[in-house]
């Protein structure tokens, strides 16, 4: 029987086509997708958009000024998918489709990627990453401000001064600049502690935590103690965040009715105030928004603000009368630090992006990201970019997935328009693990869209694998930069390069400095050398 090769070929082609559609199904609701304006349907719209983008880049001159000020903005857990989802939410809150929206800091002229692993861990925590992006040295998981010679919980090893690292905040202070830290977490939490602490365990925020591990706090002082009594923390002009409990005795009740955690019966807030009084400097401790805002235009020389017993509340759940926004914290910090003619270093963290991800609270995490963006915009409006280097990045990523085949403009917080092959919906944003896991019922996946609290603020987006809390991820994270020497942040690099580049631009700390290489890098340097040679050398030859 003769083989009909044409018929076989037709079957193969048809099978390939079916398989292709399996990978890339047609959008079922394509008629619902509406662009923001009809012009988007024309080629000229996109060609003009690209033209404007190119012209914008060409207008950006390379800024080789010395950075008088350096601000590092840290979005804890701000993964690239989080960036994409947050910008869409921003647009959709403004009644746009959202995908075309841009967050303020995404317009910064330079973007790079940093690698986030720890010295001993493939996927990082916030302690080893804080050490990398604030001291320029990678170290071990769970440790802060010490070298890789110190393993987690090794109190004895951490007492060796040779293992202690200085942060960029200390480098700034050494050059006569001022320094400060701002966070929405406890001020003793892993990220901000990287600016001032040297500790073998990130959890040793108070002396009781050190004692629980059978160590002596006098040998290995806790993080709160280090902030108040050791260098460089005791020199910080601005300290704003949460975490009152870490500074107060167990038998002491704070302004909002919460007890402290310290077992040494010390009130470190009072000790901070006593130290400043002994120096005869103007200082102020504040614990609520109204007190802070009263200092906005005329801040004292030193400010300590602790606005919650533990972490500050999520922005969408905060008491607007008692708790300031991240933008307000940033504004007060800048107004305080900018008075130093030599400049300053400021660390600003939006720490609860991370916490919401850990609990699979996607709406809260994205909102924290948008508040972070507002704080960055406020800083640029106040300082400009001529002599202030601003760097925006994350410490690590998360396992949040942004998926499905929904049409443009579809609710970023809702279910994808494609169903699973079990004919049950799934969320556009989900997690590969975490507390949002639902156990199947009768071997059938749960339809989360039918839950009574679906899409509430603390409704958990579904997760694939059950865990008490969702894990970090090992992705590279984005780095955005503007101001002096912003162009050095392009490319892919180790996270530990970030503070070294900031220090280069500001001429502080160890390593290369823009000040020492400015003449060599100047475009007029060669003519200058020729003139010097032609004028000076003949005089000595006579």
N, C-alpha and C positions, 0 to 999 in steps of 0.2 A: 504494500500500500504506500502511495507516494506521500511524503511528509509535506504538509502545507506550512512552510516556514513563515509565510506572511501572516497566517492566522495565529501561529505561536507568538510571533513578534507583537501582534496586536494585543494579545492577552497579557504579555509581559509589560507593555507600555501602560495598559489599563491598571495593572497591579501596582506599578510604580506610582501612578497618579493617585490611586486610592491611599497608598502608604504616605504620600506627600500630604494629602489632605488630613491624614491621621495626625501628622505632626503639626500642621498649620491649618486648623479648621476655619471655615468661613465664619465671620462674625454674624451671629444670629439677629442682632438688633442694629444693623448698620444704618438703617434709616433714622435712628435716634441720635446718631453722632452729628453734632452741629458745630462747625468752627466758630470762633469768636466773631469773625467777620467774613463776609463773602470773598474778600480779597485773598484770603488764604488759599483759595482754590485755584489761583492763578500762578504761573511760574514767576512772574515779576515780583510777587510778594516775597518769595523766598530768596530770590536773587538780590533784591534790595535789602532784605534782612541780613544776608551774608555780607553785602557791601558795607553796610553800617557797622557790622562787627569788625571787619577788616580795618575800616577807617578809625574806629575806636582804638584798636590795638596800635595803629600807626601813630596816633596822637599821643600815646603813652610814652613819655620820655623816660629813659633809664634814670632812676633817682639814685645818685651817688652821694647824697648828703650823709653826714654822720647822724645816726639816730640818737637824738637827745632823749627820747622816751621810747620804751618798748612795752607793748601790751600783748600778752599771750591770752587768747580766748580758747578755752578748752571745753568742748562739748563731750562730756563723758558718755562713751558708747555711741557717738554720732557716726554711724556707719554710712556708707554711700547710699544704700537703699533708704535709710532714714532721711537723708537729704532729699532724695527724689520724692518720697511720699510727703514730706513736710511742705515742699514747695507747691505740690498739687493741692494740699489742704489749704494753704494760704490763698491760692487762687480761687478755690471753691468757696471759701468763706466770703470772698468778694464777688460771688455770683458769676465767676468765669469757669471755663472748663478746667483750668488749673495746670495742665501740663506745660503750658507756655510761660508760666509764672517764673519769676526769679527772686530768690531771697537776696537781701541786700549784700551780704558778704560774698555771694556767688559772682558778683561783678568785680571782685578784686582782680588785678591784672595778672597775677601769677598763681598757678595751681600746680601742686605736685602730689606725690604719694609717699607715705612713710610705712616702713615695715615695723610691726608692733611686737614681735615675739620677745620673750624674756631670755635671759642667759640660759636658764634651765627649763624653759617651758615653751611649747609650740604656740599655745594660745595664752595671751597675757592677762594679768589682772591690772588694777589701777595703781598699784604700788610700784611694781617694777617699771611700768610705763612712765609714771611720774618722775622716777629717778632718771630715766632716759631723757625725757624732753625738758627737764629742768636742770640736770647736772651734766648732761652730755656723756653719761656712762651707763651702759646696760648692766643690769644685775639680776638677782634671783627673784622668783615669784614670791610675793607676799612681804618683801623687804623694801625699805625706803631709805634713801640717802646713804647707803653703804655699798661697798664694792661686792663683786661676786665672791669674795672670800668669806662672806657671811651668808650662811644658809638660814632659812626661816626658823625662828625660835632659838637661834644660837646666841643667847644673851652674851656669853663670854667673848665670842669672836667679835661682837659689835662694840666691845669696849676698847678695842685696839684703835688708837687714833689714825693709824695708817689706812683703815678701812672707811674712814669718814669722808664724805664728799660735800663740796660746797655747791650751792645752787646758783643760778643766774641772779637770783635776788641778792645773795651774798656778794656776788661780783659787782653788782650795781652799787650796793652800800659801800663797798671798799673804794669806789671812785667818787664818793660824795653824793651820789644820787639817793633818792628815797625809794622805798619799796612798800608794797602792800598786797594783800590777798583778799579776794571776794569769792564766795561760793554759795550755792543754795543747799549744800550738804552741811554736815557738821564741819566746823573749821579744822577739826582734828582728823578728818577723813583722809583716805589714801592720797587723793589728788592734791589738795592744798598742802598736805603735810610734806610733800616732796620739796616744797620751797624752804623748809626750815628744819625738818626732823632727820635724825639718824637712828634707825630703829630696826630690830631684827624681826618684828612682827607688826604689820599694819594695824592689827586689832588692839594693840596696847595703847589705846587712846587715853586711859586713866590708870592710876596706880593699881586699882583692883584687878584689872586685866593682866598686869604683870605678875601680881601675886598668885592669881589663879593658875599660872603656868609654873609656879614654884620658883620664881625668881624674885630678887630683891630690887624694888624700884629705885633704891639709892645707888645700885650698881648700873641698872638699865632704866633710866628715867623714862616715864611715859611721855606720850606725844604732847598732851596739854601742858605738862610741866616744861617741856622743851620750848614750846612756843613762848611762854611767859618769862622763862629764866635763862635761856641760852641764846647764843648767837646762831643765826641772824634774827630769829623770831622776835626777840625783845626789842629790836630796833625798828620793826615794821611800824610805819606811821598809820597804816590802815589795816584793820582786821575785821571783816564783816562776813557773817554767815550764821549757821546754827550751831548747836552743840553745847548749850550751857551746862548740861549735866556732867560733862567731863571735867569741869572746872570747880564744881561745888561738892561739899561733903555730903555723905549719905543722909545725915540728919538735918540737912538744910533744904528748905522749900523755896523754889525760885518764884519769880513774879507771876507766873501763870499756874502755880500749884504743883509743879513737878519736883521730885527730889533729885539731888545730886547723886553721883556714883562714887565719889572719892572716899577711900578708907583711911586716908592720912589726916582727915579733919582739916584740910587746908582749903581755903577759899581763894583760888587763883585769880579770880576777878578783882578781889580786894588787894591781892598782892601786886597785880598789874598796876592798879591805881596808886598804890603806895610807892612803887618804883618810879612812876612818872612824877609824883609829888616830890620825891627826894631829889629828882633832877630839876625841879622847879620849872616844869614845862606844862603848858596847858593841855589838858586831856579830858576825855569824856567817855563814859561807858553808857551805851544805850541798848534797850531791849525791845523797842517797838518802832513802828513806822513814823509816828508823829515826832518822836524824839529825834530820829535820824533826819527827817526832812527839815526840822528846825535848824539843823547844822549845814544844810545844803549849800548855802551861799557864803557862809563864814565858818568853815569847820575848824575845830581845834587842831593843835599840832599832832596829837595822837587820838585815834578813835578806835575803840573796841566795841563792836556791835554783835550781840548774840541774840537772835530773834526767835529761837525755839529751843526747847530742851534737847531735842535730837535734830533731825534734818528739818529744813524749812518745808512748808507744805507745797504741794504741786500748785502751780499758778492758778489753775482752774478751780482749786479747792481752798485757796488761802482766805484768811480773814483780811479783807482789804483795809481795815482800820488799823490793824496791828502789824501786818507783815508787808514789807516793801517788795517791789518787783526787782528783778535782776538789773533792769535798766536804771532804776533809782539807786541801787547799791553802787553801780558802776559810775553814775554821775557824781555821787558824793565822794567816791574814792578819787576820781580824777580831779575834782575841785580841790581836794586836799593835797594831792601829790604834785600837781602842776605848779605849785608855788616855789618849788626848788628850781633855781635857775640852771642847775646842772642836769635836771631831768629826773626820770624815775623808771622803775620796772613795776608793772602791775600784772598779777595773775587773776583772771576772771574765769570761774568755772560754772557752767550749767550742769550741775551734777545729777539732777534727777531725770534727765533723759535716760540714763542708765537704769535707774531704779524702776521706772515704768516698764522698760523692756524686760527686766528680770521678772516682773509680775504679768507680762503679756498684756499690759494696759496700753495699747497702741495709741489711742486718742490722746492720752496724757503725755506720752513720750513725744509725739509730734507737736503738741502744743508747747511743751518745754523748749523744743527746738526753735519754734517761732519766737518765743520770748527771748531766747538767746540771740537771735537775729536782731531784735529790737535793741538790745543792749549794745551790740556791735555798732549799729547805726548811730546810736547816741554818742558813742566814743569818737567816731569819725567826725560827726558834726561838731563836737567840742574841740577837737585837736587838729583836724586836717591830716594830711599825709606828708607834708613837707619834711618835718623832722621827727615824725612818730612812726615807728615800724609796728604794724599790727599783724599778728599771725593767728589764724583760726584753724584749729585742727581737733582731732579726737585722740583719745588714748588707745582705744581698741574698738572693734566692731561688735555687732550682735547677730543672732541667728534669725532675725526678722526677714521674711521672704515677701517679696512684692510680685504677685504672680497672677496668672489667668489671662484670658483673651477678651477683656472688656473693651467697650468702645471708648473713645476719648470723652472725657468729662464725666465718666461714671464715678459714683460716690467712692472716694478713696477708702472710706471707713466701712463700706458695705460689702456684700457678697459679690463675687465675680459673676459675670453674666454667663460664663460657661459652667456647667455642672460637672461633677465627677461622673465616671461611667456607671456609678451606682445610682445616678439620677438624683443625687443629693447635693445641695449647694456648698460651696466653700468660700472663705473670705478672700478678698483681694490681698489683704495683708494677714499673714499667719506666721507661726514660729515653728522651727524644726523641733524644739523641745520647750518644756516649761509647764507651769501649773494650769495652763489652758487646755491640757489634754482631756478629752472626753472618752470614757470607756464605751466601746460599742454596745448597743442594746440588741439582743438577738442576732449577734454577728453583723449588725448594720450600723454604719457610721451615723452619729447623731447630727441632726439638722439644727445647727446652732442658731439659725435665724428665727426659730420658733421659741427660743428661750424668753422668759418674761422680762429679763433685764437686758435684752439684746441691745448692744451699742450704748449702754449707759457708760459713764466715765470709768467705772471700775469693772465693767464687763471684760472678761478675759477672751481675747481672740484665740481661736483654737490652735493647739500645738500637736505635733505628731508623736512625740515621746514624752512620757510623764516625768517631770522633775518638780521638786518643791519650788525651785526658781530656775528661770531660763539661763543658759550659759552665754558667755562671750563667744565671739567667733575669731578666726585667724586672718580675716581679710586685711589687706592694706587699707589705710584710711587717708582721706584727702587732707591736704594742707593748702590753705588760701593765704595769700600775703599781699600787703600793700604798704607803701612807704619806702624809706631808704633801703636799698639793696633787696627789694622784694624779689627781683629776678633770680636771686640765688636759691630760691625755694622751688624751682622747677625741677622736674625729673622724679626719679624713684631713689629713695635713700633710706638709711637706717634712721629710726626715730631719734637716736642719740645725736644726730647732726643738728637737730632743730635749735637747741640752745647755743650751740657753737656758731651757727649762722647769725642768730640774733646778737650774740656777743660781738661777732665780727663787725656787724653794722653799727653797734653802739660803742665800740672800742673799749670793752670791758672784759675781764676774765682772762683765762688762759687761751693759748692758740693764736691764730692769725687775727689781725685787726685791720679794719679799713683805714684807720689813721696812718699806720705804718706803711701801707701799700698805696695810699692815695696818689702820691706823686707818680709812682711807677704806672698806675692805671690811668692817669689823666691823659686825654687825647692830645694835649699840647706838650706832653713831657718830652718827646723826641726833639722838637724844635728848641725847647729850653736847654736840653743837654748840648745841642749843637752850638747854640750861642755861648754857653758857658765854656765849651771846648775852644771855640774860636777866639774868645776874649781872654781867658785866663791862661791857657797853655802857652801861647806865644810870649806872654810877659815873663814866664819862668824860663823860657828858652833863651832870652836875651842875656 
